[in-house]
Amino acid sequence: MIQKPAFEAIAPSFGHSFTYQKFNENNENKNNGWHYHPELELVYINGGSGKRQIGSHVSYFRNGDLILIGSNLPHCGFTDKLTGNKSETLIQMKADFLGSDFFNIPEMKNIHKLFEVAKGGIAFSGKTKVKVGEKMEILEYQTDFQRLLSILNILNILATSDEIKVLNGEGFSMETEVKDNDRINIVFNHVKTNFKEDISLDEIADMVSMTVPSFCRYFKKITNKTFTQFVNEYRLVHASKLLAEQPMSITQVCYESGFNNFSHFNKSFKAFTGQNPSEYRNQLKTVLQ
């Protein structure tokens, strides 16, 4: 049976308009499956490295992460036992958690725009990541009212930051129609499970009951990528993860990531990351020392 992303019902605890959670090694975030929810989600990962999959975007983060995920944008959990992070802090809230018109007032113009951009998923870097990460971790010690003010302050910092990367281009429309959602999720889950194998266009088009040409047009329209490009990116991100975390040879990494041609792997990896695999690994070593 093919797993679709689960709809996750998030119920703030009684008397709260948002959900705040903090995870660490004693209290791990077990929600690693492919899921979505109407709430926006702001995630701060303190340290560590791992894989992020948000919509059709897949990449590898290093030295922690700060991500804002828009309403109904499917994503996987970001941390597990191997991520090596100190903690993970999560804020989840509906776009209208302060009332249907609150974010339409002039002072909230920037935050309203942020929520729109977040439909594609946003990763924040640099000083923004450090500053907001600290503010999110302090929430643990604040009263409910202080938390609410802090969340507004955090959203304002994010809304005025230029240290951002939008993860899915415009036109990525996972929430357009339920049937689109179902189809694309069959595809994503199949790639997630079988990216080490050869996945033919015939096989994947057949799984969603489409002809190959119509599947190719459909996939490009929804994700702004060709299917081959998407599978290759998934493999290259897996390779980045192995190079950073496993003491295996580069040849082993190539085959473990689903490539069957070493020179093609080297060329693709360099085009994707700007470095060949050995440069990438050596640079990591200097960062970690």
WORAFEN-V433040 format. One record per run of one state. SS is the DSSP state (H for helix, E for strand, C for the rest). FROM is the first residue (numbers start at 1). TO is the last residue. If there is no record, write none. Layout:
SS,FROM,TO ; SS,FROM,TO
This chain:
C,1,5 ; E,6,7 ; C,8,18 ; E,19,24 ; C,25,26 ; E,27,27 ; C,28,34 ; E,35,36 ; C,37,39 ; E,40,46 ; C,47,49 ; E,50,54 ; C,55,56 ; E,57,61 ; C,62,64 ; E,65,69 ; C,70,74 ; E,75,75 ; C,76,86 ; E,87,93 ; C,94,101 ; H,102,104 ; C,105,105 ; H,106,120 ; C,121,121 ; E,122,124 ; C,125,125 ; H,126,141 ; C,142,143 ; H,144,159 ; C,160,163 ; E,164,166 ; C,167,177 ; H,178,194 ; C,195,200 ; H,201,207 ; C,208,211 ; H,212,223 ; C,224,226 ; H,227,245 ; C,246,249 ; H,250,256 ; C,257,261 ; H,262,273 ; C,274,276 ; H,277,288 ; C,289,289
